[in-house]
Protein backbone atom coordinates (compact mmCIF):
# COMPACT_ATOMS: atom_id res chain seq x y z
CA UNK A 1 0.00 0.00 0.00
CA UNK A 2 2.60 2.53 1.13
CA UNK A 3 6.34 2.14 1.47
CA UNK A 4 7.20 2.99 5.06
CA UNK A 5 10.42 4.96 5.23
CA UNK A 6 10.76 5.40 8.97
CA UNK A 7 9.09 6.48 12.20
CA UNK A 8 10.28 8.82 14.91
CA UNK A 9 9.12 6.53 17.72
CA UNK A 10 6.13 8.71 18.61
CA UNK A 11 3.54 7.37 16.21
CA UNK A 12 4.59 9.83 13.52
CA UNK A 13 5.86 8.30 10.30
CA UNK A 14 7.17 9.39 6.91
CA UNK A 15 5.77 7.48 3.94
CA UNK A 16 5.97 7.49 0.18
CA UNK A 17 2.62 8.58 -1.22
CA UNK A 18 0.97 6.41 -3.85
CA UNK A 19 -1.50 8.52 -5.82
CA UNK A 20 -3.58 5.44 -6.67
CA UNK A 21 -4.74 5.35 -3.05
CA UNK A 22 -7.49 7.86 -2.29
CA UNK A 23 -7.98 7.83 1.47
CA UNK A 24 -5.24 10.41 2.12
CA UNK A 25 -6.41 12.97 -0.44
CA UNK A 26 -8.77 14.69 2.02
CA UNK A 27 -6.21 14.85 4.87
CA UNK A 28 -3.52 16.04 2.42
CA UNK A 29 -5.77 18.83 1.13
CA UNK A 30 -6.52 19.93 4.70
CA UNK A 31 -2.81 19.91 5.62
CA UNK A 32 -1.97 21.95 2.52
CA UNK A 33 -4.61 24.53 3.42
CA UNK A 34 -3.36 24.79 7.01
CA UNK A 35 0.29 25.21 6.04
CA UNK A 36 -0.35 28.01 3.58
CA UNK A 37 -2.85 29.76 5.85
CA UNK A 38 0.04 30.66 8.16
CA UNK A 39 3.03 33.00 7.85
CA UNK A 40 4.73 33.97 5.62
CA UNK A 41 2.12 32.98 3.02
CA UNK A 42 -1.03 33.95 4.93
CA UNK A 43 -3.26 32.42 2.25
CA UNK A 44 -6.38 31.60 4.29
CA UNK A 45 -9.24 33.89 3.26
CA UNK A 46 -9.62 36.29 0.34
CA UNK A 47 -12.11 38.81 -0.94
CA UNK A 48 -14.54 37.35 -3.45
CA UNK A 49 -14.75 40.66 -5.31
CA UNK A 50 -12.55 40.47 -8.42
CA UNK A 51 -12.24 44.27 -8.33
CA UNK A 52 -11.30 44.45 -4.64
CA UNK A 53 -9.44 47.73 -3.95
CA UNK A 54 -7.35 46.17 -1.16
CA UNK A 55 -3.73 45.95 -2.42
CA UNK A 56 -3.29 42.58 -0.71
CA UNK A 57 -6.77 41.14 -0.96
CA UNK A 58 -6.16 38.12 1.27
CA UNK A 59 -5.59 37.30 4.92
CA UNK A 60 -3.94 34.56 6.95
CA UNK A 61 -5.04 32.76 10.08
CA UNK A 62 -3.03 35.32 12.06
CA UNK A 63 -5.85 37.73 11.17
CA UNK A 64 -8.54 35.49 12.62
CA UNK A 65 -9.76 37.96 15.26
CA UNK A 66 -9.92 40.77 12.72
CA UNK A 67 -11.92 38.61 10.32
CA UNK A 68 -14.31 37.49 13.05
CA UNK A 69 -14.88 41.13 13.97
CA UNK A 70 -15.84 42.00 10.40
CA UNK A 71 -17.98 38.89 10.03
CA UNK A 72 -15.73 37.51 7.27
CA UNK A 73 -17.16 40.10 4.89
CA UNK A 74 -15.18 42.39 2.59
CA UNK A 75 -16.37 44.67 -0.18
CA UNK A 76 -19.87 43.85 1.02
CA UNK A 77 -19.41 40.18 0.09
CA UNK A 78 -18.58 37.07 2.12
CA UNK A 79 -14.91 36.11 1.98
CA UNK A 80 -13.94 32.77 0.45
CA UNK A 81 -11.16 30.26 1.09
CA UNK A 82 -7.90 31.27 -0.57
CA UNK A 83 -7.27 27.60 -1.32
CA UNK A 84 -10.60 25.90 -1.93
CA UNK A 85 -10.68 22.13 -1.50
CA UNK A 86 -11.77 21.69 -5.11
CA UNK A 87 -8.87 23.80 -6.43
CA UNK A 88 -6.26 22.05 -4.28
CA UNK A 89 -7.58 18.65 -5.42
CA UNK A 90 -7.27 19.70 -9.08
CA UNK A 91 -3.72 20.93 -8.46
CA UNK A 92 -2.75 17.71 -6.68
CA UNK A 93 -4.14 15.53 -9.46
CA UNK A 94 -2.03 17.51 -11.94
CA UNK A 95 1.18 17.57 -9.90
CA UNK A 96 1.25 14.09 -8.33
CA UNK A 97 1.97 11.94 -11.38
CA UNK A 98 3.87 8.66 -11.63
CA UNK A 99 7.07 10.71 -12.09
CA UNK A 100 6.54 12.69 -8.88
CA UNK A 101 8.55 11.93 -5.76
CA UNK A 102 5.98 12.57 -3.03
CA UNK A 103 6.49 12.00 0.70
CA UNK A 104 4.05 12.62 3.53
CA UNK A 105 4.28 12.82 7.32
CA UNK A 106 1.45 11.08 9.13
CA UNK A 107 0.39 11.26 12.76
CA UNK A 108 -2.11 8.45 12.85
CA UNK A 109 -4.45 9.17 9.94
CA UNK A 110 -3.67 12.89 9.97
CA UNK A 111 -1.35 14.29 7.30
CA UNK A 112 0.92 16.78 9.07
CA UNK A 113 3.50 17.41 6.32
CA UNK A 114 4.15 17.00 2.62
CA UNK A 115 7.05 17.16 0.22
CA UNK A 116 7.03 16.53 -3.53
CA UNK A 117 8.91 17.30 -6.72
CA UNK A 118 9.66 15.89 -10.16
CA UNK A 119 12.02 16.00 -13.15
CA UNK A 120 11.19 18.71 -15.69
CA UNK A 121 13.09 20.50 -18.44
CA UNK A 122 14.27 24.01 -17.60
CA UNK A 123 12.22 25.42 -20.49
CA UNK A 124 9.05 23.71 -19.26
CA UNK A 125 9.75 24.98 -15.74
CA UNK A 126 10.14 28.55 -16.98
CA UNK A 127 6.76 28.26 -18.68
CA UNK A 128 5.23 26.83 -15.50
CA UNK A 129 6.66 29.50 -13.19
CA UNK A 130 6.23 32.36 -15.70
CA UNK A 131 9.78 33.62 -15.23
CA UNK A 132 13.19 33.32 -16.91
CA UNK A 133 15.66 31.20 -14.96
CA UNK A 134 19.36 31.54 -15.71
CA UNK A 135 21.44 28.59 -14.50
CA UNK A 136 25.04 28.91 -15.67
CA UNK A 137 25.74 25.17 -15.35
CA UNK A 138 22.99 24.30 -17.83
CA UNK A 139 23.90 24.86 -21.45
CA UNK A 140 20.60 23.61 -22.82
CA UNK A 141 17.17 24.55 -21.49
CA UNK A 142 15.87 21.18 -22.65
CA UNK A 143 18.00 19.57 -19.92
CA UNK A 144 16.08 18.05 -17.03
CA UNK A 145 16.28 19.59 -13.57
CA UNK A 146 14.85 18.43 -10.23
CA UNK A 147 12.02 20.78 -9.36
CA UNK A 148 11.21 20.83 -5.65
CA UNK A 149 7.58 21.77 -6.04
CA UNK A 150 6.20 21.86 -2.49
CA UNK A 151 7.30 21.22 1.08
CA UNK A 152 5.44 22.15 4.24
CA UNK A 153 4.66 20.93 7.73
CA UNK A 154 2.04 21.88 10.30
CA UNK A 155 3.43 24.52 12.67
CA UNK A 156 3.22 22.42 15.84
CA UNK A 157 5.40 19.69 14.27
CA UNK A 158 8.19 21.95 13.05
CA UNK A 159 11.67 21.55 14.49
CA UNK A 160 11.27 17.77 14.81
CA UNK A 161 13.43 16.76 11.83
CA UNK A 162 10.45 15.48 9.84
CA UNK A 163 10.83 18.04 7.06
CA UNK A 164 14.49 17.08 6.68
CA UNK A 165 13.56 13.40 6.48
CA UNK A 166 11.02 14.05 3.72
CA UNK A 167 13.56 16.21 1.89
CA UNK A 168 16.22 13.49 2.06
CA UNK A 169 13.86 10.87 0.66
CA UNK A 170 12.95 13.16 -2.22
CA UNK A 171 16.65 13.90 -2.76
CA UNK A 172 17.43 10.18 -3.03
CA UNK A 173 14.73 9.85 -5.69
CA UNK A 174 16.20 12.75 -7.67
CA UNK A 175 19.71 11.32 -7.46
CA UNK A 176 18.49 7.88 -8.56
CA UNK A 177 17.25 9.52 -11.79
CA UNK A 178 20.72 10.96 -12.45
CA UNK A 179 19.59 14.57 -11.97
CA UNK A 180 22.30 17.10 -11.08
CA UNK A 181 20.62 20.49 -10.70
CA UNK A 182 17.72 21.32 -8.39
CA UNK A 183 15.40 24.33 -8.42
CA UNK A 184 12.86 25.55 -5.88
CA UNK A 185 10.56 28.56 -5.58
CA UNK A 186 9.95 30.11 -2.17
CA UNK A 187 9.45 33.47 -0.43
CA UNK A 188 12.15 35.92 0.67
CA UNK A 189 10.15 39.14 1.27
CA UNK A 190 8.55 40.74 3.20
CA UNK A 191 9.23 37.89 5.62
CA UNK A 192 11.36 34.93 4.53
CA UNK A 193 9.80 31.50 4.73
CA UNK A 194 11.45 28.86 6.91
CA UNK A 195 12.44 27.01 3.75
CA UNK A 196 14.12 30.11 2.27
CA UNK A 197 16.40 30.46 5.30
CA UNK A 198 17.07 26.71 5.31
CA UNK A 199 17.93 26.50 1.62
CA UNK A 200 20.10 29.64 1.50
CA UNK A 201 21.85 29.66 4.86
CA UNK A 202 22.28 25.94 5.52
CA UNK A 203 22.41 24.42 2.05
CA UNK A 204 23.94 27.28 0.04
CA UNK A 205 21.22 27.65 -2.61
CA UNK A 206 21.61 30.69 -4.87
CA UNK A 207 18.92 33.10 -6.03
CA UNK A 208 18.55 32.99 -9.82
CA UNK A 209 15.24 34.82 -10.32
CA UNK A 210 12.99 37.23 -8.41
CA UNK A 211 9.30 38.09 -8.56
CA UNK A 212 7.94 41.53 -7.71
CA UNK A 213 5.85 40.06 -4.87
CA UNK A 214 8.89 38.82 -2.89
CA UNK A 215 9.03 35.25 -4.14
CA UNK A 216 12.36 33.96 -5.45
CA UNK A 217 13.69 31.02 -7.44
CA UNK A 218 16.69 29.21 -5.96
CA UNK A 219 19.05 26.63 -7.41
CA UNK A 220 21.79 24.27 -6.23
CA UNK A 221 23.74 21.17 -7.24
CA UNK A 222 22.15 17.97 -5.94
CA UNK A 223 25.49 16.28 -5.30
CA UNK A 224 26.68 17.13 -1.80
CA UNK A 225 23.34 18.25 -0.35
CA UNK A 226 22.95 15.07 1.70
CA UNK A 227 26.30 15.63 3.39
CA UNK A 228 25.27 19.16 4.39
CA UNK A 229 22.18 17.79 6.12
CA UNK A 230 23.95 15.15 8.22
C-alpha positions as CSV (number, residue, x, y, z in Angstrom):
1,X,0.0,0.0,0.0
2,X,2.6,2.5,1.1
3,X,6.3,2.1,1.5
4,X,7.2,3.0,5.1
5,X,10.4,5.0,5.2
6,X,10.8,5.4,9.0
7,X,9.1,6.5,12.2
8,X,10.3,8.8,14.9
9,X,9.1,6.5,17.7
10,X,6.1,8.7,18.6
11,X,3.5,7.4,16.2
12,X,4.6,9.8,13.5
13,X,5.9,8.3,10.3
14,X,7.2,9.4,6.9
15,X,5.8,7.5,3.9
16,X,6.0,7.5,0.2
17,X,2.6,8.6,-1.2
18,X,1.0,6.4,-3.9
19,X,-1.5,8.5,-5.8
20,X,-3.6,5.4,-6.7
21,X,-4.7,5.3,-3.1
22,X,-7.5,7.9,-2.3
23,X,-8.0,7.8,1.5
24,X,-5.2,10.4,2.1
25,X,-6.4,13.0,-0.4
26,X,-8.8,14.7,2.0
27,X,-6.2,14.8,4.9
28,X,-3.5,16.0,2.4
29,X,-5.8,18.8,1.1
30,X,-6.5,19.9,4.7
31,X,-2.8,19.9,5.6
32,X,-2.0,22.0,2.5
33,X,-4.6,24.5,3.4
34,X,-3.4,24.8,7.0
35,X,0.3,25.2,6.0
36,X,-0.3,28.0,3.6
37,X,-2.9,29.8,5.8
38,X,0.0,30.7,8.2
39,X,3.0,33.0,7.8
40,X,4.7,34.0,5.6
41,X,2.1,33.0,3.0
42,X,-1.0,33.9,4.9
43,X,-3.3,32.4,2.3
44,X,-6.4,31.6,4.3
45,X,-9.2,33.9,3.3
46,X,-9.6,36.3,0.3
47,X,-12.1,38.8,-0.9
48,X,-14.5,37.3,-3.4
49,X,-14.8,40.7,-5.3
50,X,-12.5,40.5,-8.4
51,X,-12.2,44.3,-8.3
52,X,-11.3,44.4,-4.6
53,X,-9.4,47.7,-3.9
54,X,-7.3,46.2,-1.2
55,X,-3.7,46.0,-2.4
56,X,-3.3,42.6,-0.7
57,X,-6.8,41.1,-1.0
58,X,-6.2,38.1,1.3
59,X,-5.6,37.3,4.9
60,X,-3.9,34.6,6.9
61,X,-5.0,32.8,10.1
62,X,-3.0,35.3,12.1
63,X,-5.8,37.7,11.2
64,X,-8.5,35.5,12.6
65,X,-9.8,38.0,15.3
66,X,-9.9,40.8,12.7
67,X,-11.9,38.6,10.3
68,X,-14.3,37.5,13.0
69,X,-14.9,41.1,14.0
70,X,-15.8,42.0,10.4
71,X,-18.0,38.9,10.0
72,X,-15.7,37.5,7.3
73,X,-17.2,40.1,4.9
74,X,-15.2,42.4,2.6
75,X,-16.4,44.7,-0.2
76,X,-19.9,43.9,1.0
77,X,-19.4,40.2,0.1
78,X,-18.6,37.1,2.1
79,X,-14.9,36.1,2.0
80,X,-13.9,32.8,0.5
81,X,-11.2,30.3,1.1
82,X,-7.9,31.3,-0.6
83,X,-7.3,27.6,-1.3
84,X,-10.6,25.9,-1.9
85,X,-10.7,22.1,-1.5
86,X,-11.8,21.7,-5.1
87,X,-8.9,23.8,-6.4
88,X,-6.3,22.0,-4.3
89,X,-7.6,18.7,-5.4
90,X,-7.3,19.7,-9.1
91,X,-3.7,20.9,-8.5
92,X,-2.7,17.7,-6.7
93,X,-4.1,15.5,-9.5
94,X,-2.0,17.5,-11.9
95,X,1.2,17.6,-9.9
96,X,1.3,14.1,-8.3
97,X,2.0,11.9,-11.4
98,X,3.9,8.7,-11.6
99,X,7.1,10.7,-12.1
100,X,6.5,12.7,-8.9
101,X,8.5,11.9,-5.8
102,X,6.0,12.6,-3.0
103,X,6.5,12.0,0.7
104,X,4.0,12.6,3.5
105,X,4.3,12.8,7.3
106,X,1.5,11.1,9.1
107,X,0.4,11.3,12.8
108,X,-2.1,8.4,12.8
109,X,-4.4,9.2,9.9
110,X,-3.7,12.9,10.0
111,X,-1.4,14.3,7.3
112,X,0.9,16.8,9.1
113,X,3.5,17.4,6.3
114,X,4.1,17.0,2.6
115,X,7.0,17.2,0.2
116,X,7.0,16.5,-3.5
117,X,8.9,17.3,-6.7
118,X,9.7,15.9,-10.2
119,X,12.0,16.0,-13.2
120,X,11.2,18.7,-15.7
121,X,13.1,20.5,-18.4
122,X,14.3,24.0,-17.6
123,X,12.2,25.4,-20.5
124,X,9.0,23.7,-19.3
125,X,9.7,25.0,-15.7
126,X,10.1,28.5,-17.0
127,X,6.8,28.3,-18.7
128,X,5.2,26.8,-15.5
129,X,6.7,29.5,-13.2
130,X,6.2,32.4,-15.7
131,X,9.8,33.6,-15.2
132,X,13.2,33.3,-16.9
133,X,15.7,31.2,-15.0
134,X,19.4,31.5,-15.7
135,X,21.4,28.6,-14.5
136,X,25.0,28.9,-15.7
137,X,25.7,25.2,-15.3
138,X,23.0,24.3,-17.8
139,X,23.9,24.9,-21.5
140,X,20.6,23.6,-22.8
141,X,17.2,24.5,-21.5
142,X,15.9,21.2,-22.6
143,X,18.0,19.6,-19.9
144,X,16.1,18.1,-17.0
145,X,16.3,19.6,-13.6
146,X,14.9,18.4,-10.2
147,X,12.0,20.8,-9.4
148,X,11.2,20.8,-5.6
149,X,7.6,21.8,-6.0
150,X,6.2,21.9,-2.5
151,X,7.3,21.2,1.1
152,X,5.4,22.1,4.2
153,X,4.7,20.9,7.7
154,X,2.0,21.9,10.3
155,X,3.4,24.5,12.7
156,X,3.2,22.4,15.8
157,X,5.4,19.7,14.3
158,X,8.2,22.0,13.0
159,X,11.7,21.6,14.5
160,X,11.3,17.8,14.8
161,X,13.4,16.8,11.8
162,X,10.5,15.5,9.8
163,X,10.8,18.0,7.1
164,X,14.5,17.1,6.7
165,X,13.6,13.4,6.5
166,X,11.0,14.1,3.7
167,X,13.6,16.2,1.9
168,X,16.2,13.5,2.1
169,X,13.9,10.9,0.7
170,X,13.0,13.2,-2.2
171,X,16.6,13.9,-2.8
172,X,17.4,10.2,-3.0
173,X,14.7,9.8,-5.7
174,X,16.2,12.8,-7.7
175,X,19.7,11.3,-7.5
176,X,18.5,7.9,-8.6
177,X,17.3,9.5,-11.8
178,X,20.7,11.0,-12.5
179,X,19.6,14.6,-12.0
180,X,22.3,17.1,-11.1
181,X,20.6,20.5,-10.7
182,X,17.7,21.3,-8.4
183,X,15.4,24.3,-8.4
184,X,12.9,25.6,-5.9
185,X,10.6,28.6,-5.6
186,X,9.9,30.1,-2.2
187,X,9.5,33.5,-0.4
188,X,12.1,35.9,0.7
189,X,10.1,39.1,1.3
190,X,8.5,40.7,3.2
191,X,9.2,37.9,5.6
192,X,11.4,34.9,4.5
193,X,9.8,31.5,4.7
194,X,11.4,28.9,6.9
195,X,12.4,27.0,3.7
196,X,14.1,30.1,2.3
197,X,16.4,30.5,5.3
198,X,17.1,26.7,5.3
199,X,17.9,26.5,1.6
200,X,20.1,29.6,1.5
201,X,21.8,29.7,4.9
202,X,22.3,25.9,5.5
203,X,22.4,24.4,2.0
204,X,23.9,27.3,0.0
205,X,21.2,27.6,-2.6
206,X,21.6,30.7,-4.9
207,X,18.9,33.1,-6.0
208,X,18.6,33.0,-9.8
209,X,15.2,34.8,-10.3
210,X,13.0,37.2,-8.4
211,X,9.3,38.1,-8.6
212,X,7.9,41.5,-7.7
213,X,5.9,40.1,-4.9
214,X,8.9,38.8,-2.9
215,X,9.0,35.2,-4.1
216,X,12.4,34.0,-5.4
217,X,13.7,31.0,-7.4
218,X,16.7,29.2,-6.0
219,X,19.1,26.6,-7.4
220,X,21.8,24.3,-6.2
221,X,23.7,21.2,-7.2
222,X,22.2,18.0,-5.9
223,X,25.5,16.3,-5.3
224,X,26.7,17.1,-1.8
225,X,23.3,18.3,-0.3
226,X,22.9,15.1,1.7
227,X,26.3,15.6,3.4
228,X,25.3,19.2,4.4
229,X,22.2,17.8,6.1
230,X,24.0,15.1,8.2
